[in-house]
């Protein structure tokens, strides 16, 4: 019997909501759960999230928050660390670091023509060859066709608005109050850590399952 493919958006240390969502999904032994990165930081317990992931998750993708911590561990340079990162660094053990270090950038389900990723892709290039700094961080695309921060070009289009597919892309990273449905993409970061909801998407039917945040843990 073939199980479901289930993508889950940014958890950010919200282990209780992650447990609630796993319970609501009522996983079967053939289901494949893929986390879309940013398991860590900002929320109450990143280590508990990784522990749950090790038990219940088939694959976890690399997000910009994991990438930042891994870069710090590799270089020792704290320049790019954020305040909440330091609390996470106290929680992580060697198994947690090994888990993050093994995270792939993408997951491609060729049968259904779907790619899962944390941030997204630059629409002008093949998704297969884009580096971690783009696929974990991209939000808007500037007039020059390169990735920009929203603060740099506030009127620039989100990459998903320019993405023509195929493949169909399911992504996180850009927090919104609601799931973002477009023809060729689905954004499922619904800002759990900011007091929103934690969202799962069951593929290929794209059924949405959510649990509400128990509280607001972080202010952006």
C-alpha angles and dihedrals in degrees: 000000000000117000132213127275106226125188119197124197131227112322100180097191095312095138097164093054089046089054090047091052094047089051091049091050090054093208122221123211092256096049117112115212117197119189114210096220134265094088088152145058134037097041130082104270124013093171092057090051091054091046090054090046092054090054102041110018128089095199138356120202126217117264129189091257093056090044092053093051092046091050090052092049090050099045105023087223109136095188095111099038119118125217095258091050091073092061090051092049089058091054102048124096130192093272090053092052091048090051093052093044091057095053114124122218098234145007119215120200099194094183092064098028093241131139122194119206140156104236110002142245141289101251095217094063138055109274091223096068103042118120129238094256089063104036094046097043113026119124115145130019118226129223089263091058096250128118114270137183114251088240090059097050109011093178095049117116122256110252090245091062089061097040110109100176160183109194107058108230128214111193146163130195098090106083116215135165091244139024111278111230118192130159095262103021147040124205113204105175099115095172102255094169090052091056098272124107140290110238135204126189118205112211145252092011091047094226112174122223120182143178123198120241112259089221143341108274103175139028115215 
